[in-house]
Amino acid sequence: MGRAWRSHSVGRDDTAIEEFRKLVAAAPDDIDALYGLGMALRSAGQGQEAREIFNKVLALLSNQEASTDDDANRLQMLRRMTQQQLSLIKG
């Protein structure tokens, strides 16, 4: 995961997308890997696919149950961040 985020943070989105796709292939419901994939796709100008990924993240988040206040805060924060990313996608 760290390698994918590092690639994204330095603008190597093609590499980041490849790395995030590997992570998602291994764990299709991993919210963090999906969110990262959406970020890299959006940054690379692949808005339609990024939108699909972010919508999947929102669906997964709505199915998550928080067991602690920290979990609830994290889920709420991820939901807001994902909605913000969706609002940035043109079209």
DSSP file (Angstrom, degrees, kcal/mol; ACC not computed):
  #  RESIDUE AA STRUCTURE BP1 BP2  ACC     N-H-->O    O-->H-N    N-H-->O    O-->H-N    TCO  KAPPA ALPHA  PHI   PSI    X-CA   Y-CA   Z-CA
    1    1 A M     >        0   0    0      0, 0.0     4,-2.4     0, 0.0     5,-0.2   0.000 360.0 360.0 360.0 -42.0    0.0    0.0    0.0
    2    2 A G  H  >  +     0   0    0      1,-0.2     4,-2.6     2,-0.2     5,-0.2   0.890 360.0  52.3 -60.3 -40.7    2.8    2.4    0.9
    3    3 A R  H  > S+     0   0    0      2,-0.2     4,-2.3     1,-0.2    -1,-0.2   0.904 109.6  49.6 -63.1 -41.4    4.5    2.0   -2.5
    4    4 A A  H  > S+     0   0    0      2,-0.2     4,-2.2     1,-0.2    -2,-0.2   0.927 112.7  46.3 -64.3 -45.5    1.2    2.8   -4.3
    5    5 A W  H  X S+     0   0    0     -4,-2.4     4,-2.7     2,-0.2    -2,-0.2   0.890 111.1  52.5 -65.6 -38.3    0.6    5.9   -2.2
    6    6 A R  H  X S+     0   0    0     -4,-2.6     4,-1.3    -5,-0.2     6,-0.2   0.927 109.1  49.9 -62.1 -43.8    4.2    7.0   -2.7
    7    7 A S  H  <>S+     0   0    0     -4,-2.3     5,-2.7     1,-0.2     3,-0.4   0.927 113.1  46.5 -59.8 -45.0    3.9    6.7   -6.5
    8    8 A H  H ><5S+     0   0    0     -4,-2.2     3,-1.7     1,-0.2    -1,-0.2   0.910 107.7  56.6 -63.1 -42.1    0.7    8.7   -6.4
    9    9 A S  H 3<5S+     0   0    0     -4,-2.7    -1,-0.2     1,-0.3    -2,-0.2   0.751 109.4  45.6 -66.2 -23.4    2.2   11.4   -4.2
   10   10 A V  T 3<5S-     0   0    0     -4,-1.3    -1,-0.3    -3,-0.4    -2,-0.2   0.247 122.5-102.6-102.6  12.4    5.0   12.0   -6.7
   11   11 A G  T < 5S+     0   0    0     -3,-1.7     2,-1.4     1,-0.1     3,-0.2   0.603  81.5 130.8  83.4  11.1    2.7   12.1   -9.7
   12   12 A R     >< +     0   0    0     -5,-2.7     4,-2.3    -6,-0.2     3,-0.2  -0.534  23.0 158.0 -93.6  68.4    3.5    8.6  -11.0
   13   13 A D  H  >  +     0   0    0     -2,-1.4     4,-3.3     1,-0.2     5,-0.2   0.818  64.5  58.9 -68.9 -32.2   -0.2    7.8  -11.3
   14   14 A D  H  > S+     0   0    0     -3,-0.2     4,-2.0     2,-0.2    -1,-0.2   0.932 111.5  42.5 -61.1 -43.0    0.2    5.0  -13.9
   15   15 A T  H  > S+     0   0    0      2,-0.2     4,-2.5     1,-0.2    -2,-0.2   0.911 114.6  51.0 -67.1 -42.3    2.4    3.1  -11.5
   16   16 A A  H  X S+     0   0    0     -4,-2.3     4,-3.2     2,-0.2     5,-0.3   0.921 109.0  50.9 -61.4 -44.3    0.1    4.0   -8.6
   17   17 A I  H  X S+     0   0    0     -4,-3.3     4,-2.6     1,-0.2    -1,-0.2   0.926 110.6  49.3 -59.5 -44.8   -2.9    2.7  -10.5
   18   18 A E  H  X S+     0   0    0     -4,-2.0     4,-1.7    -5,-0.2    -1,-0.2   0.924 113.9  45.5 -60.3 -45.2   -1.1   -0.6  -11.3
   19   19 A E  H  X S+     0   0    0     -4,-2.5     4,-1.9     2,-0.2    -2,-0.2   0.925 113.8  47.9 -66.4 -45.1   -0.1   -1.0   -7.6
   20   20 A F  H  X S+     0   0    0     -4,-3.2     4,-2.7     1,-0.2     5,-0.2   0.888 108.4  55.6 -63.9 -37.8   -3.6   -0.2   -6.3
   21   21 A R  H  X S+     0   0    0     -4,-2.6     4,-2.4    -5,-0.3    -1,-0.2   0.892 106.3  51.4 -61.9 -38.1   -5.2   -2.6   -8.8
   22   22 A K  H  X S+     0   0    0     -4,-1.7     4,-1.8     2,-0.2    -1,-0.2   0.922 110.9  48.1 -62.5 -43.6   -3.0   -5.4   -7.5
   23   23 A L  H  X S+     0   0    0     -4,-1.9     4,-1.8     1,-0.2    -2,-0.2   0.911 112.8  47.6 -64.2 -42.0   -4.1   -4.6   -3.9
   24   24 A V  H  < S+     0   0    0     -4,-2.7    -1,-0.2     1,-0.2    -2,-0.2   0.863 107.9  55.9 -68.1 -35.5   -7.7   -4.5   -5.0
   25   25 A A  H  < S+     0   0    0     -4,-2.4    -1,-0.2     1,-0.2    -2,-0.2   0.885 111.9  43.5 -62.2 -37.5   -7.4   -7.8   -6.9
   26   26 A A  H  < S+     0   0    0     -4,-1.8    -2,-0.2     1,-0.3    -1,-0.2   0.800 134.3  17.4 -76.9 -29.6   -6.1   -9.4   -3.7
   27   27 A A    ><  -     0   0    0     -4,-1.8     3,-2.1    -5,-0.2    -1,-0.3  -0.679  68.9-174.8-145.1  83.6   -8.7   -7.8   -1.5
   28   28 A P  T 3  S+     0   0    0      0, 0.0    -4,-0.1     0, 0.0    -3,-0.1   0.677  84.7  46.9 -59.5 -21.1  -11.7   -6.5   -3.6
   29   29 A D  T 3  S+     0   0    0     -5,-0.0     2,-0.9    31,-0.0     3,-0.1   0.161  74.0 129.6-107.6  18.3  -13.4   -4.9   -0.6
   30   30 A D    <>  -     0   0    0     -3,-2.1     4,-2.6     1,-0.2     5,-0.2  -0.635  43.3-162.3 -75.9 106.4  -10.4   -3.1    0.9
   31   31 A I  H  > S+     0   0    0     -2,-0.9     4,-2.7     1,-0.2     5,-0.2   0.874  86.0  51.7 -60.2 -40.5  -11.7    0.4    1.3
   32   32 A D  H  > S+     0   0    0      2,-0.2     4,-2.2     1,-0.2    -1,-0.2   0.913 111.9  45.3 -66.1 -42.3   -8.3    2.0    1.6
   33   33 A A  H  > S+     0   0    0      2,-0.2     4,-2.4     1,-0.2    -2,-0.2   0.904 114.7  48.9 -67.3 -40.7   -7.0    0.3   -1.6
   34   34 A L  H  X S+     0   0    0     -4,-2.6     4,-2.7     2,-0.2    -2,-0.2   0.920 110.6  50.1 -64.6 -43.4  -10.1    1.3   -3.5
   35   35 A Y  H  X S+     0   0    0     -4,-2.7     4,-2.5    -5,-0.2    -2,-0.2   0.929 111.4  49.0 -60.5 -44.6  -10.0    4.9   -2.2
   36   36 A G  H  X S+     0   0    0     -4,-2.2     4,-2.6     2,-0.2    -1,-0.2   0.906 110.1  51.2 -61.2 -42.0   -6.3    5.1   -3.3
   37   37 A L  H  X S+     0   0    0     -4,-2.4     4,-2.7     1,-0.2    -2,-0.2   0.924 110.0  49.9 -61.1 -44.3   -7.2    3.6   -6.7
   38   38 A G  H  X S+     0   0    0     -4,-2.7     4,-2.6     2,-0.2    -2,-0.2   0.909 110.5  50.1 -60.3 -42.5   -9.9    6.2   -7.1
   39   39 A M  H  X S+     0   0    0     -4,-2.5     4,-2.5     2,-0.2    -2,-0.2   0.934 112.9  45.6 -61.4 -47.2   -7.5    9.0   -6.2
   40   40 A A  H  X S+     0   0    0     -4,-2.6     4,-1.8     2,-0.2    -2,-0.2   0.903 113.4  49.8 -65.5 -40.9   -4.9    7.8   -8.7
   41   41 A L  H  <>S+     0   0    0     -4,-2.7     5,-2.9    -5,-0.2     4,-0.2   0.926 111.8  47.9 -63.4 -44.4   -7.5    7.3  -11.4
   42   42 A R  H ><5S+     0   0    0     -4,-2.6     3,-1.5     1,-0.2    -2,-0.2   0.925 111.9  49.9 -61.7 -44.1   -9.0   10.8  -10.9
   43   43 A S  H 3<5S+     0   0    0     -4,-2.5    -1,-0.2     1,-0.3    -2,-0.2   0.830 108.1  53.8 -63.3 -32.6   -5.5   12.3  -10.9
   44   44 A A  T 3<5S-     0   0    0     -4,-1.8    -1,-0.3    -5,-0.2    -2,-0.2   0.397 121.9-106.5 -84.1   3.3   -4.7   10.5  -14.1
   45   45 A G  T < 5S+     0   0    0     -3,-1.5     2,-0.9    -4,-0.2     3,-0.2   0.656  82.1 129.2  83.3  15.6   -7.8   12.0  -15.8
   46   46 A Q     >< +     0   0    0     -5,-2.9     4,-2.3     1,-0.2     5,-0.2  -0.525  24.4 159.0-100.9  64.6   -9.8    8.8  -15.7
   47   47 A G  H  >  +     0   0    0     -2,-0.9     4,-2.8     1,-0.2    -1,-0.2   0.842  63.4  54.8 -61.1 -41.4  -12.9   10.4  -14.1
   48   48 A Q  H  > S+     0   0    0      1,-0.2     4,-2.0     2,-0.2    -1,-0.2   0.940 113.5  41.4 -62.1 -47.0  -15.5    7.8  -15.1
   49   49 A E  H  > S+     0   0    0      1,-0.2     4,-2.4     2,-0.2    -1,-0.2   0.893 113.6  53.9 -67.8 -37.5  -13.7    4.9  -13.6
   50   50 A A  H  X S+     0   0    0     -4,-2.3     4,-2.9     1,-0.2     5,-0.2   0.918 107.0  52.2 -60.1 -42.6  -12.7    7.0  -10.6
   51   51 A R  H  X S+     0   0    0     -4,-2.8     4,-2.5     1,-0.2    -1,-0.2   0.922 109.0  49.8 -59.1 -44.8  -16.4    7.8  -10.1
   52   52 A E  H  X S+     0   0    0     -4,-2.0     4,-1.7     2,-0.2    -1,-0.2   0.912 112.5  47.3 -60.9 -42.6  -17.3    4.1  -10.2
   53   53 A I  H  X S+     0   0    0     -4,-2.4     4,-2.3     2,-0.2    -2,-0.2   0.934 111.8  49.2 -65.6 -46.5  -14.5    3.2   -7.7
   54   54 A F  H  X S+     0   0    0     -4,-2.9     4,-2.4     1,-0.2    -1,-0.2   0.878 109.3  53.0 -63.0 -36.7  -15.6    6.1   -5.3
   55   55 A N  H  X S+     0   0    0     -4,-2.5     4,-2.2    -5,-0.2    -1,-0.2   0.877 108.0  51.0 -64.5 -36.1  -19.2    4.9   -5.5
   56   56 A K  H  X S+     0   0    0     -4,-1.7     4,-2.6     2,-0.2    -2,-0.2   0.906 108.0  52.7 -65.8 -40.5  -18.1    1.4   -4.5
   57   57 A V  H  X S+     0   0    0     -4,-2.3     4,-2.7     1,-0.2    -2,-0.2   0.935 109.2  49.1 -58.8 -46.3  -16.2    2.9   -1.6
   58   58 A L  H  X S+     0   0    0     -4,-2.4     4,-2.0     1,-0.2    -1,-0.2   0.902 110.6  50.6 -61.3 -40.4  -19.4    4.7   -0.4
   59   59 A A  H  X S+     0   0    0     -4,-2.2     4,-0.8     2,-0.2    -1,-0.2   0.920 112.1  46.9 -63.2 -43.1  -21.4    1.5   -0.8
   60   60 A L  H >X S+     0   0    0     -4,-2.6     3,-0.7     1,-0.2     4,-0.5   0.902 110.5  53.0 -65.2 -40.3  -18.8   -0.4    1.3
   61   61 A L  H >< S+     0   0    0     -4,-2.7     3,-1.1     1,-0.2    -1,-0.2   0.874 104.0  55.8 -63.0 -36.5  -18.7    2.3    3.9
   62   62 A S  H 3< S+     0   0    0     -4,-2.0    -1,-0.2     1,-0.2    -2,-0.2   0.733 107.6  50.3 -69.7 -19.0  -22.5    2.2    4.3
   63   63 A N  H << S+     0   0    0     -4,-0.8     2,-0.3    -3,-0.7    -1,-0.2   0.497  91.3 100.0 -93.4  -5.0  -22.2   -1.5    5.1
   64   64 A Q    <<  -     0   0    0     -3,-1.1     2,-0.5    -4,-0.5    -3,-0.0  -0.590  59.0-153.5 -83.7 141.8  -19.5   -1.0    7.7
   65   65 A E        -     0   0    0     -2,-0.3     2,-0.4    10,-0.0    -2,-0.0  -0.966  13.5-133.7-114.9 130.6  -20.5   -1.0   11.4
   66   66 A A        -     0   0    0     -2,-0.5     3,-0.1     1,-0.1     4,-0.0  -0.656  15.5-171.2 -83.9 133.5  -18.3    0.9   13.8
   67   67 A S  S    S+     0   0    0     -2,-0.4     2,-0.3     1,-0.1    -1,-0.1   0.616  73.4  25.0 -97.2 -15.3  -17.4   -0.9   17.0
   68   68 A T  S  > S-     0   0    0      1,-0.1     4,-2.3     0, 0.0     5,-0.1  -0.899  84.9-105.6-139.0 168.7  -15.8    2.1   18.7
   69   69 A D  H  > S+     0   0    0     -2,-0.3     4,-2.6     1,-0.2     5,-0.2   0.883 121.7  55.5 -62.5 -37.6  -16.1    5.9   18.5
   70   70 A D  H  > S+     0   0    0      2,-0.2     4,-2.4     1,-0.2    -1,-0.2   0.913 107.7  48.6 -61.6 -42.3  -12.8    6.0   16.7
   71   71 A D  H  > S+     0   0    0      2,-0.2     4,-2.7     1,-0.2     5,-0.2   0.922 111.1  50.3 -61.6 -44.0  -14.1    3.6   14.1
   72   72 A A  H  X S+     0   0    0     -4,-2.3     4,-2.3     1,-0.2    -2,-0.2   0.909 111.3  48.4 -62.2 -42.2  -17.2    5.7   13.7
   73   73 A N  H  X S+     0   0    0     -4,-2.6     4,-2.5     2,-0.2    -1,-0.2   0.906 111.8  49.5 -64.1 -41.9  -15.1    8.9   13.3
   74   74 A R  H  X S+     0   0    0     -4,-2.4     4,-2.8     2,-0.2     5,-0.2   0.931 111.9  47.9 -63.7 -45.9  -12.9    7.1   10.7
   75   75 A L  H  X S+     0   0    0     -4,-2.7     4,-2.2     1,-0.2    -2,-0.2   0.907 112.7  48.7 -62.5 -41.8  -15.9    5.9    8.7
   76   76 A Q  H  X S+     0   0    0     -4,-2.3     4,-2.3    -5,-0.2    -1,-0.2   0.916 112.2  48.7 -64.1 -42.9  -17.5    9.3    8.8
   77   77 A M  H  X S+     0   0    0     -4,-2.5     4,-2.7     2,-0.2    -2,-0.2   0.928 111.6  49.0 -63.2 -45.5  -14.2   11.0    7.7
   78   78 A L  H  X S+     0   0    0     -4,-2.8     4,-2.5     1,-0.2    -1,-0.2   0.885 109.9  52.4 -61.6 -39.0  -13.8    8.5    4.8
   79   79 A R  H  X S+     0   0    0     -4,-2.2     4,-2.4    -5,-0.2    -1,-0.2   0.935 111.6  45.5 -62.3 -46.6  -17.3    9.1    3.7
   80   80 A R  H  X S+     0   0    0     -4,-2.3     4,-2.3     2,-0.2    -2,-0.2   0.915 113.4  49.6 -63.7 -43.2  -16.8   12.8    3.6
   81   81 A M  H  X S+     0   0    0     -4,-2.7     4,-2.2     2,-0.2    -1,-0.2   0.902 112.1  48.3 -63.1 -41.1  -13.5   12.5    1.8
   82   82 A T  H  X S+     0   0    0     -4,-2.5     4,-2.3     2,-0.2    -2,-0.2   0.913 110.9  49.8 -67.0 -42.9  -15.0   10.2   -0.8
   83   83 A Q  H  X S+     0   0    0     -4,-2.4     4,-1.8     1,-0.2    -1,-0.2   0.883 109.9  52.5 -62.6 -37.7  -18.0   12.5   -1.4
   84   84 A Q  H  X S+     0   0    0     -4,-2.3     4,-1.0     2,-0.2    -2,-0.2   0.926 108.3  50.0 -63.6 -44.3  -15.5   15.4   -1.8
   85   85 A Q  H >X S+     0   0    0     -4,-2.2     3,-0.6     1,-0.2     4,-0.6   0.901 108.8  52.6 -61.6 -40.5  -13.5   13.4   -4.4
   86   86 A L  H >< S+     0   0    0     -4,-2.3     3,-1.0     1,-0.2    -1,-0.2   0.882 105.4  54.9 -61.3 -38.1  -16.7   12.6   -6.3
   87   87 A S  H 3< S+     0   0    0     -4,-1.8    -1,-0.2     1,-0.2    -2,-0.2   0.735 103.2  57.1 -69.0 -21.0  -17.6   16.3   -6.4
   88   88 A L  H << S+     0   0    0     -4,-1.0     2,-0.5    -3,-0.6    -1,-0.2   0.614  83.9  97.4 -84.5 -13.0  -14.3   17.1   -8.0
   89   89 A I  S << S-     0   0    0     -3,-1.0     2,-0.2    -4,-0.6   -47,-0.0  -0.660  71.0-139.0 -81.8 124.0  -14.9   14.8  -11.0
   90   90 A K              0   0    0     -2,-0.5    -2,-0.1     1,-0.2    -1,-0.0  -0.504 360.0 360.0 -79.6 148.4  -16.2   16.7  -14.0
   91   91 A G              0   0    0     -2,-0.2    -1,-0.2   -44,-0.0    -2,-0.0   0.449 360.0 360.0 100.9 360.0  -18.9   15.3  -16.1
